[in-house]
Amino acid sequence: MILLALGFLKDFTVFFMALTLDDVKRVAHLARIAINDDEAQSTHAQLSGIFQLIAQMEAVDVSAIAPMSHAQDVTQRLREDAVTENDQRDRFQAIAPQVEAGLYLVPKVIE
């Protein structure tokens, strides 16, 4: 729930500073994770650090930077689309239990 709210907030630092130890314990309870006080303190510190990092990244102006699909300017080599195997449909259907109009017939399993 905390992470879902990120897209709707403009000032991340206000939201992240509001994260309390009780919030960490509540989220752990909702996730059915057993957590003691020491682990809750550690998790709170780690989450606060992550939220501060996100706030710093959000403060950077990237409006003049064009999006890219890959960190390096590479293209994938593609092979020619050519048939490499013989058509064996008739051979396979000859040994099938039931075939009709080129289709395999199977028992009905869903009513």
N, C-alpha and C positions, 0 to 999 in steps of 0.2 A: 504494500500500500504506500509505503514511503517513496519507493522508486517510481511508482506510477504518477505521483503528484509532481515530479520534476518538470514534466513538459508544460505544466500550467503555471509555474512560478517564474517570475522575472527576476526577483532578488533572491538568489539561492542562499546567500549567507544568513539571511534572517531565518529561513526555514531550517537550515542545518544547525544553527546554534540552538534551536528549540528542541533538538533531540536530547532526551533525558535518559537516565539510567532506567527509569520505569518503562519508557518506550521500548528499550532494548529487551527488557524482561517480558513485556507484553507480546512483542513480535515473536520472541522465542517460544512463549507459551502457545501462541496461535499456530506456530509451525511444529508444535509438539516436540520441541527440542529442550532437553533437560539442561539447565544452565545454572551454575552457582554464582555467588556474588563476585568472585574473582574473575570468572569468565565473562560475566556481564560487564565488568569494568574494562577488561581488555577489549571486548567487542565494541563497547561504546567509544573507546579511544580510537580504534581502527576505523570505525564508521565515520567518526568526526574528521579524521584525517582524509578519508576518501571524499567526504562531502566538501572539505576545504579545497581539495585538488580540483574537484568538479567546478567549484565556484571560480577558481583561478582560470581554468580552461574556458569557462563561459565568458569571462571578462575580456578575452582576446578577440580583437576585431578581425574576422575572417571574410568580410564581405567582398574584398578584392581578390580573394583566392578562388581559383576555379576548381571545382571538384574533380577528382581523378579516380579511375577505377583500379589503378594499381600503382604502387610506389615507384616502379620502374616502367619505362616506356618499352613494353614488350608486347609482341603479338604471338598468338598460338599458331604453330605450323599445322596446317590441315592437310590431310591426305585426300587424294582424288576419290570421289564417291563412285566406286566401281563394284560390280557384282564379283564376288570371289568364290562363291560356292554354287554348285549345280542345284536346280530345283528338284527336290525329292518328295514333293507332296504326295504324288500318286503312290509311291513306294510306302510311305508312312501310313497312308490311309488304307492301303491293302491289308495291313495287319491290325487295324483298329477294330474293336468289337462292333461298333455301329457308326456308319457314315451316311449322310444324306446331303446331296447337292454340294459336295465338297466341304461339308462341315462335320465336325465330330459331334456325335450325340452322346449325352451323358445323362445319368439318372437325375431326376428332379430332387433337390435337397431342401429347397425352401418352398413352403406352401403359401 
